[in-house]
Amino acid sequence: QMKADQASTLAGCFGLMNLFARSLGGMSSDFLSVKFGFRGRIWAQFLALFFESLFLFAFGNIDNSNEWYVALICLVLFSTFVQMAEGTSYGIVPF
């Protein structure tokens, strides 16, 4: 069982991803749009969703035999790509 301070760190990191990851998705969408046009925006969203699914799968495979920080790393990476996918969708919607 996890200690309370470790559990709060794990939960808090997921919410802290909102501070930068959504704008990171928008910037990656804009960057790929400059290079490849609208297809670049679609690729940015595809890549964000693809890596989101990979890290969600990895997070789902973590059990109690792993240290808590393994779950934290997977959760932070999953959360980053979730927010990036939201940012990339903001780049697609106006078109």
C-alpha positions as CSV (number, residue, x, y, z in Angstrom):
1,Q,0.0,0.0,0.0
2,M,1.2,3.5,-0.9
3,K,1.8,6.2,1.7
4,A,-0.4,9.3,1.6
5,D,2.3,11.7,0.6
6,Q,3.4,9.5,-2.3
7,A,-0.3,9.1,-3.4
8,S,-0.8,12.8,-3.3
9,T,2.3,13.3,-5.5
10,L,1.0,10.8,-7.9
11,A,-2.4,12.4,-8.2
12,G,-1.1,16.0,-8.3
13,C,1.3,15.4,-11.2
14,F,-1.6,14.4,-13.4
15,G,-3.3,17.7,-12.8
16,L,-0.1,19.7,-13.2
17,M,0.2,18.6,-16.8
18,N,-2.5,21.2,-17.7
19,L,0.0,23.9,-17.2
20,F,2.1,23.2,-20.2
21,A,1.1,20.1,-22.2
22,R,-1.9,21.6,-23.9
23,S,0.1,24.4,-25.3
24,L,2.8,22.0,-26.3
25,G,0.3,20.2,-28.4
26,G,-0.8,23.4,-30.1
27,M,2.8,24.3,-30.8
28,S,3.6,20.9,-32.2
29,S,0.5,21.2,-34.4
30,D,1.6,24.6,-35.6
31,F,5.2,23.5,-36.2
32,L,4.1,20.5,-38.3
33,S,1.5,22.7,-40.1
34,V,4.3,25.0,-41.3
35,K,6.3,22.0,-42.5
36,F,3.5,19.9,-44.1
37,G,0.4,22.0,-44.2
38,F,-2.9,20.7,-42.8
39,R,-1.6,17.1,-43.0
40,G,1.0,18.1,-40.4
41,R,-1.8,19.1,-38.0
42,I,-3.5,15.7,-38.5
43,W,-0.1,13.9,-38.0
44,A,0.4,15.9,-34.8
45,Q,-2.9,14.7,-33.5
46,F,-2.3,11.1,-34.6
47,L,1.0,11.0,-32.9
48,A,-0.4,12.5,-29.6
49,L,-3.2,10.0,-29.6
50,F,-0.9,7.1,-30.5
51,F,1.6,7.8,-27.7
52,E,-1.4,8.5,-25.3
53,S,-2.6,5.0,-26.0
54,L,0.8,3.4,-25.5
55,F,1.3,5.0,-22.1
56,L,-2.2,4.2,-21.0
57,F,-1.5,0.6,-21.9
58,A,1.8,0.7,-20.0
59,F,0.1,2.3,-17.0
60,G,-2.6,-0.4,-17.0
61,N,0.1,-3.1,-16.9
62,I,1.7,-1.8,-13.7
63,D,1.0,-3.8,-10.6
64,N,2.1,-3.8,-7.0
65,S,5.4,-5.4,-7.7
66,N,6.6,-2.2,-9.3
67,E,7.8,0.9,-7.4
68,W,5.3,3.8,-7.2
69,Y,7.5,6.0,-9.3
70,V,7.1,3.7,-12.3
71,A,3.4,4.4,-12.1
72,L,4.1,8.1,-11.7
73,I,6.3,8.2,-14.8
74,C,3.7,6.4,-16.9
75,L,0.9,8.6,-15.6
76,V,2.8,11.8,-16.3
77,L,3.7,10.7,-19.8
78,F,0.1,9.6,-20.4
79,S,-1.3,12.9,-19.1
80,T,1.2,14.9,-21.2
81,F,0.0,13.2,-24.4
82,V,-3.7,13.6,-23.4
83,Q,-3.3,17.3,-23.0
84,M,-1.2,17.5,-26.2
85,A,-4.0,15.8,-28.1
86,E,-6.4,18.4,-26.8
87,G,-4.0,21.1,-27.9
88,T,-3.7,19.6,-31.4
89,S,-7.5,19.5,-31.7
90,Y,-7.6,23.2,-31.1
91,G,-5.3,23.6,-34.1
92,I,-7.6,21.5,-36.3
93,V,-11.1,22.8,-35.4
94,P,-10.9,26.2,-37.1
95,F,-10.4,24.5,-40.4
